[in-house]
Amino acid sequence: MSRYERYQQVVAVPSHHLRWNLYGAGLENLGRNGAPESLPTPQPSDHQILVRIDAVGICFSDLKILRLGGDHPKIARNLQKHPVVMGHEIACTVAQVGSALRERFRVGERYLVQADVYVGGRVQAVGYALEGGYTQYALMTEAVLNGDAGCYLLPCPSHLSYAEGALVEPWACIVASYQIAPRTTPKPNGNWLVVIPHAPYIRYACKALESLVPTVPISPHPPQPSLSASREGGSQTPLSHSVGEGHGVRAEEGGMCLILHDAPAHPLVAEFIAHAERLGMQVHTRAVATDHLYNPEVMEDSLASLDSPALDDILLYGNPTPELIEWAIDHLAYGGHLSFTCHHRMAPVPVDVGRLHYDRLMVMGTTSWNITDAYHYTRSTEIRGGDRILLFGAGGPMGQMQLHYALSRPNPPAQVVVVDRHPERLEPLRTMGMPLAQERGIDLQFYCNAGIDPDTQSEQLRQLCPHGFDQIMLLASSPEAVAHTYPLLTDGGVMNLFAGIPKGAKVPLDLTLTASRHMRIVGSSGSTLDDMARCIELTASGELPTRRVVAAVGGLNTLHDALRAVAEHRYLGKVVLYPHLPDMPLMGLRELPDYAPEVALCLEGGLYWTREAEAQLFERFGEG
């Protein structure tokens, strides 16, 4: 029996194991004295399992955790007292099973981890708030095993290598980025803020209201009204409360509709009230002086009197000011939608592009009197036949995945333009992409923007795609790149903020274009269980070559150097660590002929990782 076969078949749990705890921001706070700690191996409780970490990929987002430490929005805790273990691209094997779970899990079963765990509607991501993969053994707790979507462990086909399995997670993020389909209506039974001006010669509308149906049971007992006095200056009346007879539900269940207006007996106000009551929502109205209708302080005051609920939908009629639109974006809930009408060119609006990415916000405008058109003219991110796509900042491993995915769609795009400022990073993309593009009749262009000023870049990219891009996938974590590339969209085009940009990073954007040309900006972060399951199927069939983006391998002890390598873009693809080959050096695949020639001989075409190469790693660096 080979060492690789023995490792697969024998799952022994030692008394101690190696673990990289993160105690704060900075590489110096990762582990102790630059090395992992030897700690007692944890024991699972009745409702937990212990897994052996077989392989873990390094994600660029791990560097953001290192930079922010406990201030990272997905962690937000004192790491000195409660350290985290990073690493969320995980392939693992069940090592021990709690007594209450022995009908669900068995020792030796292989699983992949969906990192975006949700409990009670809130994310508790593996490798962030929950224990990750930079360790030899990890507990999978009740959050992972019984989250909102069920179990966040997915069975791994036995013929996949550990590296292939670990890299399903980042591939799932790629697939998810092309599956974003914004809502086509306000969220039924969500929290709405609606601002309606007096417009005697214009009939504003929201035709979508008629199609909404309740999402919660309607109680026959309406809640008691709750009146709130307003702050002086800007409001003519306090908040008034209305609940239709027989349509009462608790506000936290049935949602809330707050309507601000500047004219009595407005027909659209009455329409919103009627439909919100039909849905069982609590309704609050407030008459506001015309010159204060778009004042963010009035909005703040009105929400404060209602305990400041997060807003699922904000609908702004008339000509809202840039200041109000900025305020509205800042007050959207996770997954919230802002829609507004726009009838003249407005000044640029500072947009928190970090929130668009992490909180999956949607900002939509329309020149129509019917605000539903803002929802209607918003396309999904699915690639359509004939699309023209810009992959900006695509020189890293995620760019390689993005390019392969775009080129291999059943209905292929007409053109893909790949941009990066490092010419050497474009070469692997060219090698991989050109044969597939030529086979499928896709115009594949490469553009190196090193040392070129933004205006010249825009001009040259317009020459490559004169009518604008249908989709722009932004893989550069750069607020400036958002402002630079957004105008390159065609009418109805969508920009996808794939790379994480810190929350609070605001970029002045001409949102008039979202109304006059229906250009949209969306954010993509993470994936779902369905995305992971689909990617496992595609990887198992060979259609999705997760192994082809492996660029370097190393043992667990090399984590410091591996993270530096990712930060320095030392390798042109993914770095995968093997926790149970702890002393194996960090080696690029191109370096294998010098360090481990027997492993190099097993690469496909001398370039791509294989299960046979992984087996040879264990023969060379494994124990026993």
N, C-alpha and C positions, 0 to 999 in steps of 0.2 A: 504494500500500500504506500503510495507516495505521500509526502508531507501535506500536499494540497488536499488529497482525498481524506487523510486522517483529520485535518483541520475541519473539513466539511462534516464529517460524520461523528466526531467526538467533541461534545460541548462540555468542557470541564470549567468549573467556576473556582478560581483561586481565592484565597483569603484576602489578598490585596490586589489592587490593580492600579494602572497609571491613568491620571486624569489631569486635564488642563482647566483649572478653575480660573475665571476672570474676576479680579478683585477691584477693578476700576478702569478708568480710561488709560490707554497707552499700553504698548507692548511690554513695558516693565511690570505691569500688573497682571500679566498672563502667566500663570504658574508661579513657581518659586525659584528665584535665581536663574531664570531662563530655562527651566526644565519642568516637566510635569511632576506632579506629586504622586507618591505611592500612598494610597489610602485604602482603608478597609472596603472591600467590595460590598455594596449595599445589598440588603436582603429585601425582597418584595413583600409587601403586606398581602392580605387575603385578596385584595382587589387590584393588585399591580402585577406586572411581569418584569423580569430582568432580561435585558437583551445584550448579546455580544455585538459590539460594533465591528463589522467586517470591513467596511470601506466608507470613507466620508470625503465628499468633494469640498473644495474651498470656494466660497462665493465672495465676490467683491463686496457684498453687503456686510461680510464679517469685518471688513476694514472700517466700515461705518460704526459698527458696535465698538470696535477698539477706540475709535476717535471720540465717541460720545460717552462710552461707559454706561453708567446708570441713568444718564439723561436721555438715552435712546428711547423714542416713543413706544417701542414695543417691549421695553424692559421697565423703566421708571421705578427703580428701587435702589436701596443702598447696597452696593456690591461688596463692600467691606464686611457687612454682616451676612448678606445673602448672595454669595457669588453665583455666577451663571457658567454653564458650559456651552460654548458656541458650537456651531457646526450643524447645519440642517439638511445637508444632502447626504442621506444616510441609507446604507444597506446593512441589515442586521439579522441576527439569528436568535431565536428564543433560547435563553439559558436556564431560567427558572420561572415557575408559574405559581402565582398565589393560589391558595386553596379554593377560593370561590370562582376561579377562572379555568379550572382544569378541563372543563367541557369545551371551552372556546379555543384554548391554545395548548400546544404541545412543544416540549423541548425539541429543538432541531429544526422547527419551521422557520423559513426565511421570509422576511418582510421588508418592504420599503416604507418610508415615513412620509406622509403628507404633513409638511411643516406648519401650514396655516390652520392651526387648531382653533375652533371657536367654541366657547362655553358661555351660554347665556347671551349670545349675540356679540360677544367681545372676543377679540383675537388673543390667544395665548400661544404664541408661536414657539415651536421646538427650535432650540438653539438661541432663543431670546429669553422669554420668561420661563420656558420649560427646558429641561435638561436636553442638551444637544449631543453631538457625536464626537467631539474631540476628547474621547475617553475610551477605555477598553470595554467598559460595561456601563449601561445606563438603565435607569428605571423608567418604564412607561407607566405613567400614573393614570388615574381615572379620567383626567381631562383628555388624554390621548385615546383611551380605550372606550370612552362613553361621552364624547363631545356632542355638540349640536347635530352634527351630520352622522353620528355613529362612531365607529372605530376608525381612527386615522392611520392605522397600519394596513397596508395592502399586500397580499401575497405576492411573492417574487417568483417568477418561473425559474425552475431549477437549472435550466441550461444557460441562464445569463451569468456572466462573471459578476463579481462583487462591484467592480468599477462601473460596468454597464448599469447595474441596478441603482447605484448611488446617483448616477447622473440622469436618471429619469426625472427627478424633482426639478432641476433647472429646465429640462426640456418641457415639462408640464407648464412652467411659467411662460415659455414661448407660445405654446398652444393656447393657453388662457388669454394671452395678449391679443389674439385674433378671434376671440369669442365674446368680446364685449358688445352687448346689445342694450343700449340705454332704454329706460322706460319710455313708453309712448303716451303716458298720462301722468297726472299727479298721483302720488301714492295713496291708494284708498286707506282711510283710517290712519294716515300719518299725521304729522304736524305741519300745517300750512301757514304761511304768511302771505297775504294778498294785499296789494296796494292798488287802489283804483281811483283815478282822477275824474273830475267832472268833464265830460266831453259831449256837449249837446248835439253836435252834428255827426258824431262817430258812435257806432255801436260796437264797443269792445265785447269780446266773447271768449268763452272757453268751451268749445264744442265737446271736448273730451269728458266733461262732467257727466253727460248723459249716459256714458257707457260704464261708469264706475259702479262696482258692487261692493257691499260690505265684506270685510275680511275677518270680522269678529262677530260672535252672537250678539244680538240686540236685546238688551234688558228692557222690560216694560216700565222700569222705574227710573225716570230721569234724575240726574243729580241736581242738587240745589244750586241756584245761581250764586255766583261769587263776584260781587262788584268790587272794582278797584279804582280809587281816586287817581286822577292823573296829575302829573307834575305841571306846574304852571308854565305857560309859554309854548304854544304850539298845538295844544289840544283844545278843542271846544267842548268835549264831553268826556266823562270817564268811560272806561270800558263797560260795555253792556253785554249781557250774556243771554244766549238764546239756545234752547234745546227743544226740538220738536216733540210734541206729545207722543209718548209711546216709543221714542227712539233714543232713550238714554242709555249710555254705557259709561263706565269709568273712563276718565280722560286718558289714563295711561294705556287703556286697552283700545278705546275707540278713536283716539286721536283728537286733534284740536285744529280749528280754523280761526285764525285771527285776521280780521279784515279792517284795513285802514282806508278811509275815503274822505273826500272833501265836499260831498254833496248829499243831501238827504234824498231818499226814495230813488236811489240809483238802481236801474234794472239789473245790472250785473251783480251788484251787492246782494240783491234779493235772490238772484239765481244761485250764487255761491252759498248763501244761507240755506236755501231749500235743499240743495244737493248734499251739503255737509250734514244737515240734520237727517236726511234720508239715510246717510251712511252711519248715523249714530255718533257723529262727532260733536264735541263741544264747540260752540260758536261764540266768538267774541267780536264785537264791532267797535270801532272808535272813529268818531268824526274828528277830522284834523283840519286846521286852517290850511288853505291852499299853499301858502308860502312855506309851510312846514311839512307838507306831505312826504317829501323825499329827504327829510332830515334824519340821519342815522340816530341822533339822540332821541328822537320821538320813538323810533323803532325799539331802541334799547329800553326806554322807559316802559313801553307797552309790554315787552316780553318780560321785564323784571317783575311786573305785577302778576305774571302768570308763572313765576318761578323759572323763567328763562329756559323753556324747553328747546332742545336741539331741533332744527327745522329740516324736514325731509323735502319740502318743496317751498320755494319762494317765487311768487309770480308778481312781477312788477309791470304794471300797465303805464301807458303814457310815454314820457321821456325821462326815465330815471337818470339821476346824476351819476357820474363816475364814483363819487364818494359813497353813494348808497349801494352801488353794485359791489364795490370793494367790501363794504360792511356785510353785504348779503353773503358773499362767498365765505367770509370769515365765520359766519354763523350757521352754515349748513352742517347737518349731521353727516355721519359717515354714509356714503352713497347718496347724498343729497343732490337735488337738481334745482338750479336757478334758471328761470325763463323770464325773458323781458321783451317788451316791444321797443322798437327803436325807429324813430322817424326823422332823425337828422344825425349828422356825424358827431360823435362824442369824442372827448379827449381821451387819451390812453388811460386805462384802468390798471392800478397796481394789483396783480393777480398772484395769490399765494400758490405758486406752481408746485410747491412741496405737498400741499394739501390735495391738489388735484391728483397727484401720484398716489400718496399713501391712503387717502380717504375716499378715493374713487368718486370724486365730485364731477358733476356735469354742469357746464355753463352754456346756455342756449339763448339765441335771440331770433327775432323775426320782425320784418317790416309790416307784417299782416296785422289786422285788427283782432284776429283770432289767435290768441296766444298758443293754442294747441299746435299751430303750425311750427312753433319752435321745437316741439317734441317730434312732430311728423317729419321734418326735414333733417333729421339726425340719423345718419347711417350707422350700421354696426361696423366693427373693425374686421369682419370677415373679408378675406381677400376675394375679390370678384374678378372674373375673367376680363382681361384688358386693363386692369388697374396699372397705374404707374406709381412705384413705391420708392421712397428714399429711406435708406438705412444710414442714419447719421451717427458717426462715432462707433462704427461697427467692427473695429479691428480686434476686439477681444473674443473670447470663446462664445459669449452670448450672441455676438454678431455673426459668428460662424453658424450657430444654430438658427438664427433668424433668416440668414440667407438660404440655407438648405430648405427650411420650411417654406419660404416664399417660392422657391424655384420648383418645388415638388408638389404644389397644389394641383388637384384635379382640373380646376379651371385656372390656368396659370396667368400671372400678370403679363402685361405687354412689355413692361420695362422695369428694371431694378437698378437703382444707382446707389453704389456703396461708397461711403465717405469715411476717411480716417486721416489723421494727421501724421501717422507713422507709415511710411511706404512699405517697410518690411512686414507690417501686419496685414497689408493688403494682399501680399503674395499667396499665403495659404488660402485666402478666400478666392483668389483668381484660379488657383490650381483646382480647388474643389468645385467652384461654381461654373466656370466656363464650359466644360463638357456638358453639364446638365442643361445650362441655358441654351447652348447651340442645339442640343437634341430636341428641346421643347420650343424653339423659336422665340426665345425671350431676349430682348435687348438688354444685356448686362454691361453696365459701365462702372468704372472705378475712378475715383477722384481723390487725390491727396491734397488736403487743404493746409498743409504745413506752411507757415509763414505768409499766408494769404489773408488780407484784411477782410472783414465780414462783407463789406459792400461788393468787393470783387468776387468773393465766393458766391454771393447771391446772383450776381450777373452771370457767372459761368454755369451755375446750376440751372438757371433759367434757360440758358442756351441748350443744355442737355435735355431739358423737359419744358418746352416753351409754354405749354398750357397749364403747367402746375401739376403737383403730385396729388394723387387720390389719397395716399397714405404716407405719412412721415413717421417712422419709428425712431424715436430719439433715444439712443443708447449712451449718450454722453451725459454725465451727471453735472450739467451746467445750466444755470438759469439763463445765462447769456445766449446759449444755443437755442433756447425756446424762442426768444425774441428774434433771433437771426433767421430761424427756419420757418416759423409760423406763416409769414407772408408768402412762402413758396407753395402753399396749398392751392389746389384748384377749387372752384365753386363746389360746395358740398364735401370737401375733403376733410380728413380727420388726422390730427396729430396725436400720437400715442406717446405719453411720457413713460417710457419703460424703465429708464435708469432712475434710481432714487435721488431726489433732490430734497435737501432738508426742509422740513416744515418751517414756515416763516419767511422763506426766500420769495420775495415779491418781484415780479417782472412787469413793467408797464406794457400793456398789450392793447392794440386797437380792436376792441370788442365790437365796434361797428360792423366788422367783417363777419361776426357770428350771426348778425341779423341780415345784412345785405347780401352776403354770399354763402351763408349757412356753413361757414368753416367752424370746426369743432376741435376742442382739445380734451382728451381723456387721459386717465392714468391707469397703468396696469401694474399691479403688485401681487405676486404670489399666484396661486392656482387653487383649484377645488379638487375634491376627491374624484369627481368625474373626469377632470382633466388628467389626473394621475393615472386613473384606470385606463383611459384611452391611450395614454403614452406607453403604459406597460404593454398593452396589446400590440402597439406599433413596434415597440422595441423587440418584443418576443418574436414577431414575424420577420424582423429584419428591415422593415420599412423605415424605421427611425433609428439611425446609426449613432446611438448615444456614445459608443466607444470611440468614434472617430474624432471626438473633440478632446480626448485625453492627450495632454502634452507633457505631463511630468507625473512621477509617482514618488512617494517617500514614506518613511515610517512615522509613527506618531511623535517621536522625539524631535522631528524636524519642523514642527509646527511654526516656531518663530521664523525660521528661514523661509518656509513655504509662504507665510503671510507677507514677508518682505518681497518675495519673488512675485507674488500677485500684485502688490502695490507698485513694483517697478516694471511690471509687464515683461518679466524676464522670459516667460514662456508664452507661446501664441495660442494656447488652449487651456483646458482645465487641469488643475492640479488635484490629484487624488491621493489621500493618505490611507495607509493600512495600519490601524492601531495595533494589530497583533504581530506586526513585523516592526517593532518599535525602533530598532537600531539600524534599519535600512536607510541609507543616505537618500537625500533628495536628488532625483535624477531626471533630466529631460529625456524624452524618448530618443532624441538625436544623440544623446550622450551614452545611451545604453551599450553601443559597441565597445566603448572603453571601460565602462563600469561592470556591465553584466552582459557579455556577448551572447551567452546562451539564451537570454531573454530577448535580445535584439533580433535573433534569428526567427523568433516566433511572431514578430510584428507583421501585419498584412502589408505587403509591398514595401516593407522597411519603414512604414510611416504610421500605421494605425494599430491601436491596442487590440488585443485579442484575449480570449479566455486562456489560450495556450500560453501566452506571455505571462498572464497572471499566475498560472500554475508553476511556471519556471521561477517566478519571484519567490514563491513559498519554498521551492526546492533550494534556492540559493540563500535566502535570508530567514527562513523559518526555523523553529526549534525542533530538535529531535530528529 
